[in-house]
Amino acid sequence: MADATLRQIPFTDAEGASKTLDDIGADVLLVVNVASKCGLTPQYTQLEQLQQRYADRGFSVIGFPCNQFFGQEPGSIEKILEFCSTSYGVTFPINDKVKVNGRSAHDLYKALKETPDADGRAGRVEWNFEKFLVGADGSVQRFRPKQLPDSVEIVSAIETALTEAGR
């Protein structure tokens, strides 16, 4: 989906305010559905490393807690924020919980899921820590959950998107 309106879809931040991707103030965003009690939760470390490495170039990770996969994000937003801060030192925005699949999927995820992955598969989010790289122009690249945030493919895509954004 190469649609700049993707960046204007409203969502609720951790404080209950309505925000959009444009409100984050970064040209390039890595949107990730996160969970605190998942085998992939240690990816928070690499996500935070990306945040630290590229934030000054107009990049941000943005996390959306999701409890749709075996109840692996059961806590309140306050508990989620505390966990992210104390366990992983997360500085990137963590927003209110969303649903990523099904009829109740958040509009942002409905739009993101139209993007196929490297194998050409669009549709359902497979699991926690699925990653969507959103460029300044609204273009999207999709990376499945087991692809580590610091993989060559993701880092290269971030650098390319930042270069295309003039950053």
Backbone as a printed PyTorch tensor [residue, N CA C, xyz], in Angstrom:
tensor([[[  0.8590,  -1.1810,   0.0000],
         [  0.0000,   0.0000,   0.0000],
         [  0.8970,   1.2340,   0.0000]],

        [[  0.8740,   1.9780,  -1.0420],
         [  1.6610,   3.2070,  -1.1150],
         [  0.7000,   4.3860,  -1.0370]],

        [[  0.1290,   4.5510,   0.1300],
         [ -0.9290,   5.5480,   0.2980],
         [ -0.5870,   6.4270,   1.4850]],

        [[ -0.3370,   7.6880,   1.2330],
         [  0.0470,   8.6030,   2.3060],
         [ -1.0220,   8.6950,   3.3880]],

        [[ -2.2820,   8.3790,   3.0800],
         [ -3.3320,   8.4600,   4.0910],
         [ -3.1320,   7.4310,   5.2090]],

        [[ -2.3530,   6.4010,   4.9660],
         [ -2.0230,   5.4300,   6.0130],
         [ -1.4580,   6.1630,   7.2280]],

        [[ -0.6730,   7.1700,   6.9730],
         [ -0.0300,   7.9240,   8.0500],
         [ -1.0020,   8.8080,   8.8210]],

        [[ -2.2600,   8.9310,   8.3380],
         [ -3.2560,   9.7450,   9.0350],
         [ -4.3410,   8.9180,   9.7400]],

        [[ -4.2170,   7.5940,   9.7370],
         [ -5.2130,   6.7620,  10.4200],
         [ -5.0480,   6.9520,  11.9290]],

        [[ -6.1130,   7.3480,  12.6290],
         [ -5.9850,   7.5840,  14.0710],
         [ -5.8850,   6.2900,  14.8860]],

        [[ -5.1160,   6.3830,  15.9620],
         [ -5.0260,   5.3150,  16.9640],
         [ -4.9210,   5.9880,  18.3190]],

        [[ -4.9910,   5.2130,  19.3730],
         [ -4.9450,   5.7510,  20.7340],
         [ -3.5800,   5.4750,  21.3460]],

        [[ -2.9400,   6.5250,  21.8590],
         [ -1.6390,   6.3300,  22.4930],
         [ -1.8210,   5.8090,  23.9220]],

        [[ -0.7320,   5.6210,  24.6240],
         [ -0.7780,   5.0390,  25.9670],
         [ -1.4950,   5.9310,  26.9740]],

        [[ -1.5660,   7.2370,  26.6910],
         [ -2.2430,   8.1640,  27.5980],
         [ -3.7080,   8.3630,  27.2280]],

        [[ -4.1800,   7.6790,  26.1870],
         [ -5.5760,   7.7900,  25.7860],
         [ -5.8530,   8.8710,  24.7600]],

        [[ -4.8080,   9.5210,  24.2460],
         [ -4.9810,  10.5750,  23.2400],
         [ -5.0160,   9.9690,  21.8440]],

        [[ -5.7360,  10.6160,  20.9570],
         [ -5.7850,  10.1960,  19.5610],
         [ -4.5400,  10.7050,  18.8460]],

        [[ -3.8600,   9.8120,  18.1360],
         [ -2.6360,  10.1380,  17.3990],
         [ -2.7140,   9.5150,  16.0140]],

        [[ -1.7750,   9.9280,  15.1550],
         [ -1.5660,   9.2840,  13.8650],
         [ -0.0700,   8.9970,  13.7370]],

        [[  0.2940,   8.2230,  12.7330],
         [  1.7180,   7.9730,  12.5110],
         [  2.4600,   9.2770,  12.2480]],

        [[  1.8160,  10.2080,  11.5470],
         [  2.4570,  11.5050,  11.3060],
         [  2.7580,  12.2450,  12.6080]],

        [[  1.9400,  12.0410,  13.6370],
         [  2.1470,  12.7110,  14.9220],
         [  3.4080,  12.2400,  15.6430]],

        [[  3.9460,  11.1010,  15.2680],
         [  5.1290,  10.5670,  15.9340],
         [  6.3380,  11.4580,  15.6610]],

        [[  6.3070,  12.1670,  14.5460],
         [  7.3910,  13.1000,  14.2420],
         [  8.5970,  12.4600,  13.5990]],

        [[  8.4250,  11.2800,  13.0350],
         [  9.5140,  10.5980,  12.3350],
         [  9.0960,  10.3650,  10.8830]],

        [[ 10.0720,  10.4480,   9.9830],
         [  9.7840,  10.2010,   8.5710],
         [  9.5710,   8.7230,   8.2840]],

        [[ 10.3340,   7.8790,   8.9680],
         [ 10.3080,   6.4400,   8.7350],
         [  9.9610,   5.7530,  10.0540]],

        [[  8.9970,   4.8340,   9.9850],
         [  8.5050,   4.1630,  11.1920],
         [  8.5400,   2.6520,  11.0250]],

        [[  8.8940,   1.9500,  12.0930],
         [  8.7870,   0.5000,  12.1260],
         [  7.6580,   0.1800,  13.0870]],

        [[  6.5040,  -0.1840,  12.5420],
         [  5.3050,  -0.4780,  13.3260],
         [  5.3310,  -1.9560,  13.6880]],

        [[  5.2160,  -2.2570,  14.9960],
         [  5.3620,  -3.6270,  15.4780],
         [  4.2550,  -3.9370,  16.4860]],

        [[  3.5750,  -5.0790,  16.3060],
         [  2.6460,  -5.5300,  17.3320],
         [  3.4570,  -6.3190,  18.3670]],

        [[  3.4190,  -5.8600,  19.5970],
         [  4.3060,  -6.3700,  20.6450],
         [  3.5300,  -7.1120,  21.7330]],

        [[  4.2650,  -7.9260,  22.5040],
         [  3.6840,  -8.6670,  23.6200],
         [  4.7690,  -8.9450,  24.6550]],

        [[  4.3800,  -8.9110,  25.9140],
         [  5.3300,  -9.0590,  27.0190],
         [  5.6270, -10.4980,  27.4040]],

        [[  4.7520, -11.4370,  27.0470],
         [  4.9010, -12.8100,  27.5070],
         [  5.0140, -13.7810,  26.3350]],

        [[  5.8490, -13.4170,  25.3590],
         [  5.9980, -14.1670,  24.1170],
         [  7.4390, -14.6320,  23.9900]],

        [[  7.6570, -15.7360,  23.3200],
         [  9.0160, -16.1990,  23.0640],
         [  9.8240, -15.2050,  22.2460]],

        [[  9.1370, -14.3180,  21.5300],
         [  9.8230, -13.3130,  20.7130],
         [ 10.0130, -11.9850,  21.4460]],

        [[  9.5610, -11.8930,  22.6970],
         [  9.6710, -10.6540,  23.4720],
         [ 11.0950, -10.1060,  23.5300]],

        [[ 12.1320, -10.9420,  23.5680],
         [ 13.4920, -10.3780,  23.5650],
         [ 13.8070,  -9.5000,  22.3530]],

        [[ 12.9640,  -9.5130,  21.3230],
         [ 13.1790,  -8.6040,  20.1900],
         [ 13.0890,  -7.1410,  20.6290]],

        [[ 12.4740,  -6.8850,  21.7940],
         [ 12.4630,  -5.5110,  22.3130],
         [ 13.8760,  -4.9360,  22.3690]],

        [[ 14.8640,  -5.7670,  22.7170],
         [ 16.2500,  -5.2960,  22.8040],
         [ 16.7190,  -4.7550,  21.4620]],

        [[ 16.5000,  -5.5140,  20.3980],
         [ 16.9410,  -5.0860,  19.0710],
         [ 16.1070,  -3.9080,  18.5610]],

        [[ 14.8150,  -3.8980,  18.8870],
         [ 13.9830,  -2.7610,  18.4830],
         [ 14.4950,  -1.4730,  19.1280]],

        [[ 14.8410,  -1.5500,  20.4110],
         [ 15.3710,  -0.3650,  21.0940],
         [ 16.7300,   0.0310,  20.5190]],

        [[ 17.5510,  -0.9320,  20.1420],
         [ 18.8340,  -0.6110,  19.5120],
         [ 18.6230,   0.1380,  18.1930]],

        [[ 17.6270,  -0.2940,  17.4000],
         [ 17.3050,   0.4240,  16.1640],
         [ 16.8530,   1.8430,  16.4780]],

        [[ 16.0250,   1.9730,  17.5180],
         [ 15.5390,   3.2940,  17.9230],
         [ 16.7220,   4.2080,  18.2510]],

        [[ 17.6480,   3.7090,  19.0430],
         [ 18.8090,   4.5120,  19.4440],
         [ 19.7080,   4.8410,  18.2480]],

        [[ 19.8670,   3.8850,  17.3500],
         [ 20.7680,   4.0510,  16.2090],
         [ 20.2450,   5.0630,  15.1870]],

        [[ 18.9330,   5.0800,  14.9500],
         [ 18.3940,   5.8680,  13.8460],
         [ 17.4730,   7.0170,  14.2440]],

        [[ 17.1770,   7.2010,  15.5090],
         [ 16.2190,   8.2430,  15.9180],
         [ 16.6290,   9.6290,  15.4370]],

        [[ 17.9090,   9.9250,  15.4860],
         [ 18.3550,  11.2640,  15.0900],
         [ 18.3150,  11.4880,  13.5810]],

        [[ 17.9900,  10.4420,  12.8280],
         [ 17.8530,  10.5600,  11.3710],
         [ 16.3860,  10.5810,  10.9300]],

        [[ 15.4630,  10.6580,  11.8810],
         [ 14.0540,  10.7110,  11.5110],
         [ 13.3610,   9.3660,  11.4880]],

        [[ 13.7840,   8.4670,  12.3580],
         [ 13.2280,   7.1120,  12.4410],
         [ 12.6610,   6.8740,  13.8320]],

        [[ 11.6030,   6.0650,  13.8940],
         [ 11.1040,   5.6060,  15.1860],
         [ 10.4580,   4.2370,  15.0470]],

        [[ 10.7010,   3.4120,  16.0440],
         [  9.9040,   2.2020,  16.2360],
         [  8.6220,   2.6710,  16.9050]],

        [[  7.5190,   2.0150,  16.6330],
         [  6.2700,   2.3120,  17.3160],
         [  5.5860,   0.9900,  17.6360]],

        [[  5.3400,   0.7600,  18.9270],
         [  4.7860,  -0.5100,  19.3750],
         [  3.2950,  -0.4490,  19.6490]],

        [[  2.6200,  -1.5000,  19.2310],
         [  1.1920,  -1.6700,  19.4960],
         [  0.9840,  -2.9880,  20.2180]],

        [[  0.7980,  -2.9570,  21.5480],
         [  0.5360,  -4.1920,  22.2750],
         [ -0.7060,  -4.8900,  21.7250]],

        [[ -0.6180,  -6.2140,  21.6760],
         [ -1.7260,  -7.0180,  21.1460],
         [ -1.8470,  -8.2920,  21.9710]],

        [[ -3.0640,  -8.6060,  22.3700],
         [ -3.3130,  -9.7850,  23.1980],
         [ -4.0290, -10.8870,  22.4080]],

        [[ -3.9430, -10.8780,  21.0900],
         [ -4.6760, -11.8330,  20.2640],
         [ -3.9850, -13.1720,  20.0790]],

        [[ -2.7450, -13.3090,  20.5000],
         [ -2.0080, -14.5400,  20.2650],
         [ -1.7530, -15.2410,  21.5940]],

        [[ -2.6440, -16.1780,  21.9450],
         [ -2.5620, -16.9470,  23.1910],
         [ -2.4630, -16.0790,  24.4340]],

        [[ -3.0770, -14.8950,  24.4070],
         [ -3.1300, -14.0340,  25.5860],
         [ -1.7650, -13.6260,  26.1000]],

        [[ -0.8230, -13.3460,  25.2000],
         [  0.5480, -13.0550,  25.6120],
         [  0.7930, -11.5910,  25.9770]],

        [[ -0.2750, -10.7820,  25.9620],
         [ -0.1780,  -9.3910,  26.4270],
         [ -1.4150,  -9.0790,  27.2610]],

        [[ -1.5300,  -9.7270,  28.4460],
         [ -2.7630,  -9.6200,  29.2330],
         [ -2.8710,  -8.3730,  30.1070]],

        [[ -1.7790,  -7.6950,  30.3680],
         [ -1.7810,  -6.6130,  31.3470],
         [ -2.4110,  -5.3310,  30.8550]],

        [[ -2.5740,  -4.4160,  31.7960],
         [ -3.0590,  -3.0660,  31.4870],
         [ -1.9540,  -2.3080,  30.7560]],

        [[ -2.3040,  -1.2070,  30.1540],
         [ -1.2970,  -0.3980,  29.4570],
         [ -0.2380,   0.0880,  30.4480]],

        [[ -0.6260,   0.3760,  31.6740],
         [  0.3440,   0.8050,  32.6930],
         [  1.3640,  -0.2980,  32.9720]],

        [[  0.8860,  -1.5350,  33.0860],
         [  1.7990,  -2.6590,  33.3390],
         [  2.6950,  -2.9180,  32.1290]],

        [[  2.1400,  -2.7570,  30.9450],
         [  2.9210,  -2.9470,  29.7260],
         [  4.0460,  -1.9050,  29.6610]],

        [[  3.7140,  -0.6450,  29.9100],
         [  4.7250,   0.4120,  29.8810],
         [  5.8130,   0.1730,  30.9170]],

        [[  5.4100,  -0.2360,  32.1140],
         [  6.3870,  -0.5230,  33.1630],
         [  7.3030,  -1.6680,  32.7480]],

        [[  6.7250,  -2.7350,  32.2110],
         [  7.5150,  -3.8780,  31.7500],
         [  8.5250,  -3.4380,  30.6870]],

        [[  8.0600,  -2.6990,  29.6890],
         [  8.9360,  -2.2700,  28.5870],
         [ 10.0790,  -1.4070,  29.0930]],

        [[  9.7680,  -0.5230,  30.0220],
         [ 10.7670,   0.3910,  30.5570],
         [ 11.7790,  -0.3350,  31.4350]],

        [[ 11.2870,  -1.1260,  32.3960],
         [ 12.1930,  -1.7500,  33.3570],
         [ 12.9130,  -2.9670,  32.7920]],

        [[ 12.2760,  -3.7310,  31.9200],
         [ 12.8950,  -4.9540,  31.3940],
         [ 13.7790,  -4.7050,  30.1790]],

        [[ 13.4140,  -3.7090,  29.3590],
         [ 14.1330,  -3.5150,  28.1020],
         [ 14.5770,  -2.0760,  27.8490]],

        [[ 14.2830,  -1.1580,  28.7480],
         [ 14.6970,   0.2250,  28.5770],
         [ 14.0920,   0.8870,  27.3450]],

        [[ 12.8850,   0.4900,  26.9990],
         [ 12.2340,   0.9880,  25.7840],
         [ 11.9930,   2.4940,  25.8760]],

        [[ 12.4300,   3.2150,  24.8440],
         [ 12.1920,   4.6580,  24.7690],
         [ 11.2400,   5.0160,  23.6300]],

        [[ 10.9800,   4.0730,  22.7310],
         [ 10.0880,   4.3650,  21.6090],
         [  8.6320,   4.3070,  22.0640]],

        [[  7.7210,   4.9350,  21.3110],
         [  6.3210,   4.9830,  21.7290],
         [  5.6600,   3.6030,  21.7610]],

        [[  5.0190,   3.3210,  22.8850],
         [  4.1490,   2.1520,  23.0390],
         [  2.7430,   2.7200,  23.1670]],

        [[  1.8360,   2.2200,  22.3720],
         [  0.4760,   2.7620,  22.3320],
         [ -0.5030,   1.8380,  23.0090]],

        [[ -1.7670,   2.2200,  23.0070],
         [ -2.8050,   1.3920,  23.6070],
         [ -2.9180,   0.0810,  22.8380]],

        [[ -3.4490,  -0.9310,  23.4960],
         [ -3.6300,  -2.2360,  22.8730],
         [ -4.5310,  -2.1380,  21.6480]],

        [[ -4.2220,  -2.9730,  20.6690],
         [ -5.0500,  -3.0650,  19.4680],
         [ -5.2620,  -4.5330,  19.1180]],

        [[ -6.2510,  -4.7630,  18.2820],
         [ -6.4170,  -6.0630,  17.6340],
         [ -5.8530,  -5.9120,  16.2360]],

        [[ -5.1120,  -6.9260,  15.7920],
         [ -4.4690,  -6.8520,  14.4880],
         [ -5.1500,  -7.7480,  13.4520]],

        [[ -5.9410,  -8.6860,  13.8910],
         [ -6.6300,  -9.6170,  12.9980],
         [ -8.1210,  -9.6510,  13.3070]],

        [[ -8.8880, -10.1730,  12.3700],
         [-10.3210, -10.3550,  12.5760],
         [-11.1310,  -9.1110,  12.2660]],

        [[-12.4380,  -9.2380,  12.4720],
         [-13.3470,  -8.1290,  12.1610],
         [-13.0870,  -6.9070,  13.0130]],

        [[-12.5610,  -7.1040,  14.2110],
         [-12.2910,  -5.9860,  15.1220],
         [-10.8790,  -5.4340,  14.9750]],

        [[-10.1690,  -5.8480,  13.9390],
         [ -8.7970,  -5.3480,  13.7350],
         [ -8.8180,  -3.8290,  13.6190]],

        [[ -7.8130,  -3.2140,  14.1970],
         [ -7.6810,  -1.7570,  14.1200],
         [ -7.5140,  -1.3420,  12.6590]],

        [[ -8.0520,  -0.1780,  12.2980],
         [ -7.9790,   0.3060,  10.9210],
         [ -6.5370,   0.4060,  10.4100]],

        [[ -5.6110,   0.7830,  11.2810],
         [ -4.2160,   0.8670,  10.8630],
         [ -3.7230,  -0.5070,  10.4150]],

        [[ -4.0500,  -1.5340,  11.1910],
         [ -3.6160,  -2.8820,  10.8190],
         [ -4.3790,  -3.4260,   9.6230]],

        [[ -5.6320,  -3.0450,   9.4620],
         [ -6.3550,  -3.4400,   8.2450],
         [ -5.6110,  -2.9330,   7.0170]],

        [[ -5.1290,  -1.6990,   7.0870],
         [ -4.3830,  -1.1190,   5.9660],
         [ -3.0060,  -1.7630,   5.8190]],

        [[ -2.2920,  -1.9300,   6.9170],
         [ -0.9510,  -2.5060,   6.8530],
         [ -0.9620,  -3.9250,   6.2860]],

        [[ -1.9730,  -4.7060,   6.6410],
         [ -2.0300,  -6.1170,   6.2280],
         [ -2.2440,  -6.3020,   4.7310]],

        [[ -2.5610,  -5.2320,   4.0140],
         [ -2.6870,  -5.3190,   2.5600],
         [ -1.3270,  -5.4990,   1.9020]],

        [[ -0.2630,  -5.1910,   2.6240],
         [  1.1020,  -5.2710,   2.1040],
         [  1.5970,  -6.7100,   2.1540]],

        [[  2.0910,  -7.2260,   1.0390],
         [  2.6640,  -8.5780,   1.0660],
         [  4.0750,  -8.5770,   1.6550]],

        [[  4.4650,  -9.7330,   2.1820],
         [  5.8260,  -9.9060,   2.6880],
         [  6.7560, -10.2320,   1.5170]],

        [[  7.9910, -10.5930,   1.7990],
         [  8.9800, -10.8830,   0.7610],
         [  8.5760, -12.0770,  -0.1050]],

        [[  7.7300, -12.9490,   0.4240],
         [  7.2570, -14.1120,  -0.3320],
         [  5.9630, -13.8250,  -1.0890]],

        [[  5.5010, -12.5720,  -1.0220],
         [  4.2820, -12.2070,  -1.7430],
         [  2.9860, -12.4840,  -1.0030]],

        [[  3.0700, -12.7990,   0.3040],
         [  1.8790, -13.1070,   1.0900],
         [  1.4220, -11.8950,   1.8950]],

        [[  0.2050, -11.4620,   1.6290],
         [ -0.4280, -10.4040,   2.4140],
         [ -1.4010, -11.0720,   3.3950]],

        [[ -2.2340, -10.2920,   4.0440],
         [ -3.2590, -10.8570,   4.9220],
         [ -2.8540, -10.8850,   6.3790]],

        [[ -3.4030, -11.8430,   7.0930],
         [ -3.2930, -11.9280,   8.5470],
         [ -1.8750, -11.7130,   9.0810]],

        [[ -1.8240, -11.0500,  10.2280],
         [ -0.5870, -10.9720,  10.9970],
         [ -0.3810, -12.3650,  11.5880]],

        [[  0.8060, -12.9270,  11.4130],
         [  1.0660, -14.3030,  11.8430],
         [  1.1940, -14.4530,  13.3530]],

        [[  1.8320, -13.4850,  14.0030],
         [  2.1410, -13.6240,  15.4330],
         [  2.5890, -12.2780,  15.9580]],

        [[  2.9340, -12.2390,  17.2390],
         [  3.5190, -11.0370,  17.8310],
         [  4.8310, -10.6980,  17.1210]],

        [[  5.1590,  -9.4320,  17.1200],
         [  6.4110,  -8.9110,  16.5750],
         [  6.4960,  -8.9970,  15.0480]],

        [[  5.3400,  -8.9060,  14.3820],
         [  5.3510,  -8.7040,  12.9340],
         [  5.6750,  -7.2230,  12.7160]],

        [[  6.5020,  -6.9430,  11.7180],
         [  7.0260,  -5.5950,  11.5340],
         [  6.6100,  -5.0240,  10.1890]],

        [[  6.2070,  -3.7490,  10.2100],
         [  5.8380,  -3.0220,   8.9940],
         [  6.6650,  -1.7470,   8.9620]],

        [[  7.4960,  -1.6070,   7.9400],
         [  8.3030,  -0.4090,   7.7860],
         [  7.5270,   0.5640,   6.9080]],

        [[  7.1870,   1.7270,   7.4760],
         [  6.3920,   2.7330,   6.7800],
         [  7.3100,   3.8930,   6.4100]],

        [[  7.4130,   4.1360,   5.1120],
         [  8.2490,   5.2190,   4.6190],
         [  7.5620,   6.5630,   4.7150]],

        [[  8.3270,   7.6110,   4.4870],
         [  7.7890,   8.9720,   4.5480],
         [  6.6520,   9.1730,   3.5560]],

        [[  6.6890,   8.4330,   2.4400],
         [  5.6640,   8.5470,   1.4060],
         [  4.4740,   7.6140,   1.6440]],

        [[  4.4770,   6.8930,   2.7660],
         [  3.3940,   5.9720,   3.0710],
         [  3.6080,   4.5770,   2.5190]],

        [[  4.7280,   4.3540,   1.8170],
         [  5.0260,   3.0100,   1.3080],
         [  5.2920,   2.0760,   2.4910]],

        [[  5.0040,   0.7870,   2.3060],
         [  5.1230,  -0.1800,   3.3980],
         [  5.9060,  -1.4030,   2.9300]],

        [[  6.7760,  -1.8810,   3.8220],
         [  7.4420,  -3.1740,   3.6420],
         [  7.1140,  -4.0150,   4.8550]],

        [[  6.8860,  -5.2980,   4.6280],
         [  6.4280,  -6.1940,   5.6980],
         [  7.4780,  -7.2480,   6.0050]],

        [[  7.7030,  -7.4590,   7.3090],
         [  8.6530,  -8.4560,   7.7820],
         [  7.9590,  -9.3210,   8.8280]],

        [[  8.0360, -10.6150,   8.6600],
         [  7.3400, -11.5510,   9.5450],
         [  8.0000, -11.6220,  10.9310]],

        [[  7.2670, -12.1730,  11.9180],
         [  7.7080, -12.1310,  13.3180],
         [  9.0920, -12.6940,  13.6050]],

        [[  9.4540, -13.7840,  12.9720],
         [ 10.7350, -14.4060,  13.3140],
         [ 11.9290, -13.6910,  12.6900]],

        [[ 11.6800, -12.7550,  11.7790],
         [ 12.7880, -11.9770,  11.2110],
         [ 13.2270, -10.9680,  12.2650]],

        [[ 14.4640, -11.0890,  12.6960],
         [ 14.9650, -10.2510,  13.7790],
         [ 15.0620,  -8.7960,  13.3400]],

        [[ 14.7550,  -7.8780,  14.2530],
         [ 14.8010,  -6.4540,  13.9120],
         [ 16.1450,  -5.9790,  13.3930]],

        [[ 17.2370,  -6.6240,  13.8180],
         [ 18.5560,  -6.1900,  13.3590],
         [ 19.0720,  -7.0180,  12.1860]],

        [[ 18.1670,  -7.7320,  11.5070],
         [ 18.5700,  -8.5090,  10.3370],
         [ 19.0450,  -7.5630,   9.2380]],

        [[ 19.8720,  -8.0710,   8.3520],
         [ 20.3930,  -7.2790,   7.2430],
         [ 19.2410,  -6.7030,   6.4200]],

        [[ 18.1920,  -7.4900,   6.1870],
         [ 17.0720,  -7.0450,   5.3630],
         [ 16.3520,  -5.8520,   5.9800]],

        [[ 16.1070,  -5.8980,   7.2770],
         [ 15.3850,  -4.7970,   7.9340],
         [ 16.2740,  -3.5630,   8.0440]],

        [[ 17.5090,  -3.7380,   8.4700],
         [ 18.4210,  -2.5880,   8.5940],
         [ 18.6190,  -1.9200,   7.2340]],

        [[ 18.8050,  -2.7180,   6.1870],
         [ 18.9710,  -2.1710,   4.8410],
         [ 17.7210,  -1.4100,   4.4040]],

        [[ 16.5460,  -1.9680,   4.6930],
         [ 15.2820,  -1.3010,   4.3290],
         [ 15.1270,   0.0190,   5.0810]],

        [[ 15.5060,   0.0450,   6.3530],
         [ 15.4360,   1.2870,   7.1440],
         [ 16.3730,   2.3330,   6.5260]],

        [[ 17.6120,   1.9300,   6.2470],
         [ 18.5720,   2.8800,   5.6890],
         [ 18.1180,   3.4140,   4.3360]],

        [[ 17.5710,   2.5360,   3.4950],
         [ 17.0660,   2.9740,   2.1900],
         [ 15.9120,   3.9580,   2.3630]],

        [[ 14.9710,   3.6280,   3.2440],
         [ 13.8220,   4.5140,   3.4750],
         [ 14.2660,   5.8700,   4.0100]],

        [[ 15.2490,   5.8810,   4.8930],
         [ 15.7510,   7.1500,   5.4210],
         [ 16.4440,   7.9660,   4.3280]],

        [[ 17.2100,   7.2890,   3.4840],
         [ 17.8670,   7.9790,   2.3740],
         [ 16.8300,   8.5680,   1.4220]],

        [[ 15.7950,   7.7860,   1.1090],
         [ 14.7290,   8.2740,   0.2290],
         [ 14.0000,   9.4700,   0.8400]],

        [[ 13.9580,   9.5160,   2.1730],
         [ 13.3100,  10.6330,   2.8720],
         [ 14.2590,  11.8190,   3.0400]],

        [[ 15.4670,  11.6880,   2.5130],
         [ 16.4400,  12.7730,   2.6350],
         [ 17.0700,  12.8700,   3.9960]],

        [[ 17.0760,  11.7500,   4.7080],
         [ 17.6160,  11.7240,   6.0830],
         [ 18.8780,  10.8980,   6.0960]]])
